[in-house]
Amino acid sequence: MRRASWTWVPHPEQNSGMGEVLPFPPHGDVFVGRDVPDKALRLSWHPGSNRLVLSLWRTDTCTGTVRLTVADASRLIASLAEGLAELAAGPSEQGRPATHP
């Protein structure tokens, strides 16, 4: 997993998409896409504002950001855990391909 040392944040006085480079928050991680290597999901916790920020990056450009409350982040984590448990259990009977003798 590649870890970035900075994150792009839009400058409030500019509408052109330009931003300032800020240090990556100490509580976060970067997940590199497996299908396209220059795509990444950055996760950063912001304890001062009780927010989790998920941002999509293409190389060094932020292409989208979602800010979640603690309650929404908890729901996201529960959903991920549920999905992972289902994947670990294997396909359901309905999801299995038919077998022929």
C-alpha positions as CSV (number, residue, x, y, z in Angstrom):
1,M,0.0,0.0,0.0
2,R,1.4,3.4,-1.0
3,R,1.2,6.2,1.6
4,A,1.0,9.8,0.5
5,S,2.5,12.6,2.6
6,W,0.2,15.3,1.4
7,T,-3.4,16.0,0.4
8,W,-5.0,18.5,-1.8
9,V,-7.7,20.8,-0.2
10,P,-9.6,23.4,-2.2
11,H,-8.9,27.0,-1.2
12,P,-12.2,28.6,-0.1
13,E,-11.5,31.8,-2.0
14,Q,-11.0,30.1,-5.4
15,N,-13.7,28.5,-7.5
16,S,-11.3,27.4,-10.3
17,G,-10.5,24.0,-8.6
18,M,-7.1,25.3,-7.5
19,G,-6.0,24.4,-4.0
20,E,-3.3,24.4,-1.5
21,V,-1.2,21.4,-0.5
22,L,-1.6,20.5,3.1
23,P,0.1,17.7,5.1
24,F,-1.8,14.4,5.1
25,P,-3.6,14.1,8.4
26,P,-1.9,11.7,10.9
27,H,-5.0,9.6,11.0
28,G,-5.6,8.2,7.5
29,D,-4.6,5.8,4.8
30,V,-4.4,5.5,1.0
31,F,-5.8,2.6,-1.0
32,V,-4.5,2.3,-4.5
33,G,-6.9,1.0,-7.1
34,R,-6.2,-2.5,-8.5
35,D,-7.7,-1.9,-11.9
36,V,-6.1,1.4,-12.7
37,P,-2.8,2.1,-10.7
38,D,-3.1,5.9,-10.8
39,K,-6.4,5.9,-9.0
40,A,-6.6,6.0,-5.2
41,L,-9.0,6.3,-2.4
42,R,-7.7,8.4,0.5
43,L,-9.2,8.1,3.9
44,S,-8.5,10.8,6.5
45,W,-9.9,11.2,10.0
46,H,-10.4,14.7,11.3
47,P,-10.9,14.4,15.1
48,G,-11.3,18.2,15.5
49,S,-14.4,18.2,13.4
50,N,-15.6,14.7,14.1
51,R,-15.4,13.8,10.4
52,L,-14.1,11.1,8.1
53,V,-13.1,12.4,4.7
54,L,-13.0,10.0,1.7
55,S,-11.5,11.4,-1.4
56,L,-10.9,9.9,-4.9
57,W,-7.6,10.8,-6.5
58,R,-6.2,10.3,-10.0
59,T,-2.5,10.7,-9.8
60,D,-2.1,14.1,-7.9
61,T,-5.7,15.4,-8.6
62,C,-8.6,15.1,-6.3
63,T,-11.6,14.2,-8.4
64,G,-14.2,13.9,-5.6
65,T,-14.6,14.1,-1.8
66,V,-17.2,12.9,0.7
67,R,-17.2,14.1,4.3
68,L,-19.0,11.7,6.7
69,T,-20.1,12.2,10.2
70,V,-19.0,9.7,12.9
71,A,-22.5,8.1,12.7
72,D,-22.2,7.7,8.9
73,A,-18.7,6.4,9.2
74,S,-19.9,3.8,11.7
75,R,-22.6,2.8,9.2
76,L,-20.0,2.6,6.4
77,I,-17.7,0.4,8.5
78,A,-20.6,-1.9,9.4
79,S,-21.6,-2.2,5.8
80,L,-18.0,-3.1,4.8
81,A,-17.7,-5.7,7.6
82,E,-21.0,-7.3,6.5
83,G,-19.9,-7.4,2.9
84,L,-16.6,-8.9,3.8
85,A,-18.2,-11.5,6.0
86,E,-20.5,-12.5,3.1
87,L,-17.5,-12.7,0.7
88,A,-15.6,-14.9,3.2
89,A,-18.5,-17.2,3.6
90,G,-18.5,-17.9,-0.2
91,P,-21.3,-17.6,-2.7
92,S,-24.8,-18.4,-1.6
93,E,-26.8,-21.2,-3.1
94,Q,-28.5,-18.8,-5.5
95,G,-25.2,-17.3,-6.5
96,R,-23.6,-20.6,-7.4
97,P,-23.5,-21.7,-11.0
98,A,-25.4,-24.8,-11.8
99,T,-23.4,-28.0,-11.9
100,H,-24.0,-30.7,-14.5
101,P,-23.3,-34.4,-14.0
